[in-house]
Amino acid sequence: MEHRNDAREDDLIGDRARALEETAHDRRWARDVRDSVRCATVLLGLLFLIDWGADTLTSGRATLWLTLAVLLFVVLCPARVSAGEGWLASRQLLRTRRVRTDLLVSVRCLDGVSQRLLLRDAFGDRVEIDPQVLVNNPDLWHRLHEDAQKSLAHGTMTCGETALRRVSQRLDHENAAAVFKLSDLD
């Protein structure tokens, strides 16, 4: 009896390990977080240095500068993007948003100060991500593209082919530029 339970537990652990192996993550996320911390720390240091040099540093001003540095970190801190078979998640400081990529309804490029990719699924869930994350992480792009093709085949995606094509072309361009650079052909 104990042998069967051990076998089931081993199967569950094996399934979880395979699921984790199949999950794609943003490989540059940790570096981007460190860069955000560095920027906030440099700002805080400069503000303290200026106030100290002017002999105007007080506890109230120090609290204000610390708050400003924390706000800068919150603004600069990137979302952690991960994807598995049939889903994509974006985890920010206070919340995680997740969409079913095999049931996408639309994919849109939002232009503005920074370009964003808005994904919506059939359940009404939405995720906004930076397309550069997909360009920098081909495994994330592969997961999204594979599932988006399923959505197109099932007829759930009504708009988004153009946005996906743009990201695909950008990815191809970046990869070709990297190959030329490595080959000293640029």
BELCOR-V108707 format. One record per residue. N is the residue number from 1. RES is the residue in one small letter. OMEGA is omega in degrees with one decimal (999 if undefined). BURIAL is + if it has 9 or more other ideal C-beta (glycine too) atoms within 8 Angstrom, else -. D_CENTER is the distance of its C-alpha to the mean C-alpha in Angstrom with 2 decimals. Layout:
# BELCOR-V108707
n-><N,N>
res-><RES,RES>
omega-><OMEGA,OMEGA>
burial-><BURIAL,BURIAL>
d_center-><D_CENTER,D_CENTER>
This chain:
# BELCOR-V108707
n-><1,2,3,4,5,6,7,8,9,10,11,12,13,14,15,16,17,18,19,20,21,22,23,24,25,26,27,28,29,30,31,32,33,34,35,36,37,38,39,40,41,42,43,44,45,46,47,48,49,50,51,52,53,54,55,56,57,58,59,60,61,62,63,64,65,66,67,68,69,70,71,72,73,74,75,76,77,78,79,80,81,82,83,84,85,86,87,88,89,90,91,92,93,94,95,96,97,98,99,100,101,102,103,104,105,106,107,108,109,110,111,112,113,114,115,116,117,118,119,120,121,122,123,124,125,126,127,128,129,130,131,132,133,134,135,136,137,138,139,140,141,142,143,144,145,146,147,148,149,150,151,152,153,154,155,156,157,158,159,160,161,162,163,164,165,166,167,168,169,170,171,172,173,174,175,176,177,178,179,180,181,182,183,184,185,186>
res-><m,e,h,r,n,d,a,r,e,d,d,l,i,g,d,r,a,r,a,l,e,e,t,a,h,d,r,r,w,a,r,d,v,r,d,s,v,r,c,a,t,v,l,l,g,l,l,f,l,i,d,w,g,a,d,t,l,t,s,g,r,a,t,l,w,l,t,l,a,v,l,l,f,v,v,l,c,p,a,r,v,s,a,g,e,g,w,l,a,s,r,q,l,l,r,t,r,r,v,r,t,d,l,l,v,s,v,r,c,l,d,g,v,s,q,r,l,l,l,r,d,a,f,g,d,r,v,e,i,d,p,q,v,l,v,n,n,p,d,l,w,h,r,l,h,e,d,a,q,k,s,l,a,h,g,t,m,t,c,g,e,t,a,l,r,r,v,s,q,r,l,d,h,e,n,a,a,a,v,f,k,l,s,d,l,d>
omega-><179.3,-178.9,178.9,178.8,177.7,179.7,178.0,178.9,177.5,177.7,179.0,179.1,177.8,178.1,178.7,179.4,178.3,179.2,178.1,178.0,-177.7,178.7,178.5,-179.0,174.1,-176.1,-177.8,-174.2,-177.6,178.6,179.1,176.8,177.4,177.8,177.4,178.2,179.6,180.0,179.9,179.9,177.9,177.5,179.7,179.5,179.0,178.9,176.6,-178.6,179.1,179.4,179.8,179.0,178.9,-179.0,179.1,-177.5,176.4,179.8,177.9,178.7,178.3,177.3,177.6,-179.9,178.1,177.7,178.9,178.5,178.2,177.5,176.9,177.7,-179.3,179.9,-175.7,-175.4,-176.6,173.9,177.5,-176.8,174.9,-178.3,175.0,-179.0,176.5,-179.4,173.3,-178.3,176.1,-177.5,176.8,-175.5,-173.3,-177.4,176.3,175.9,-175.0,174.9,173.2,-177.1,176.2,176.7,-179.5,175.2,179.9,173.5,-177.2,171.5,176.1,179.2,-180.0,177.8,173.9,-178.3,179.6,175.3,-178.4,179.2,176.4,179.1,-175.5,-179.7,178.8,178.3,-177.8,173.7,173.4,177.1,174.7,-179.4,179.1,176.5,178.4,179.0,-178.7,-175.8,-177.5,179.1,174.0,179.3,-179.2,178.3,-178.1,-177.0,179.9,-179.4,177.2,176.5,175.8,178.4,177.5,-179.1,179.1,179.2,179.4,-178.6,-179.0,175.5,178.5,-179.6,-179.1,179.5,178.5,178.3,177.6,179.7,179.1,178.5,177.8,177.8,178.2,179.9,179.7,179.6,178.5,178.7,178.5,179.8,179.3,179.7,178.7,-179.1,-176.4,178.3,-177.3,999>
burial-><-,-,-,-,-,-,-,-,-,-,-,-,-,-,-,-,-,-,+,-,-,-,+,+,+,+,-,+,+,-,-,+,+,-,+,+,+,-,+,+,+,-,+,+,-,-,+,+,-,-,+,-,-,-,-,-,-,-,-,-,+,+,-,-,+,+,-,+,+,+,-,+,+,-,-,+,+,+,-,+,+,+,+,+,-,-,+,+,+,+,+,+,-,-,-,-,+,+,+,+,+,+,+,+,+,+,+,+,+,+,-,-,-,-,+,+,+,+,+,+,+,-,-,-,+,+,+,+,+,+,+,-,+,+,+,-,+,-,-,+,+,+,+,+,+,-,+,+,-,+,+,+,-,-,-,+,+,-,-,+,-,-,+,+,-,+,+,+,-,+,+,-,-,+,+,-,+,-,-,+,+,-,-,-,-,->
d_center-><45.06,42.93,42.13,40.56,38.31,37.22,36.45,34.38,32.41,31.86,30.69,28.19,26.88,26.74,24.84,22.21,21.97,21.64,18.89,16.90,17.75,16.62,13.11,10.57,7.90,5.88,9.31,9.05,7.29,10.90,12.45,10.49,11.52,14.95,15.21,14.61,17.31,19.52,19.50,20.40,23.00,24.54,24.92,26.52,28.76,29.91,30.71,32.63,34.40,35.49,36.74,38.47,40.10,41.35,42.51,40.80,38.32,38.84,37.04,36.08,34.65,32.85,31.23,30.29,28.73,26.83,25.50,24.52,22.63,20.78,19.89,18.63,16.35,15.04,14.47,12.83,10.67,6.94,4.88,4.20,3.00,6.62,9.43,13.16,16.24,16.30,13.11,9.38,7.92,5.66,7.53,8.85,12.14,14.45,13.02,10.97,10.85,11.46,13.09,15.55,14.74,18.35,19.63,17.80,20.12,18.47,15.76,16.23,15.37,15.76,17.39,18.08,17.50,13.99,13.21,10.92,10.83,12.28,12.72,15.75,17.49,21.20,21.01,19.80,16.32,13.71,9.97,8.91,5.96,6.83,8.80,8.93,5.75,8.06,10.98,10.19,9.57,12.49,12.37,9.22,11.15,14.27,13.32,12.35,15.39,17.70,17.18,17.37,20.65,21.83,21.24,23.23,25.88,26.28,26.53,23.99,21.91,24.13,22.10,19.18,20.75,20.96,17.32,16.40,19.24,18.02,14.67,16.87,19.34,16.94,15.72,19.43,20.43,18.08,19.28,22.85,22.69,21.52,24.38,26.86,25.93,26.38,29.60,30.88,31.33,29.46>
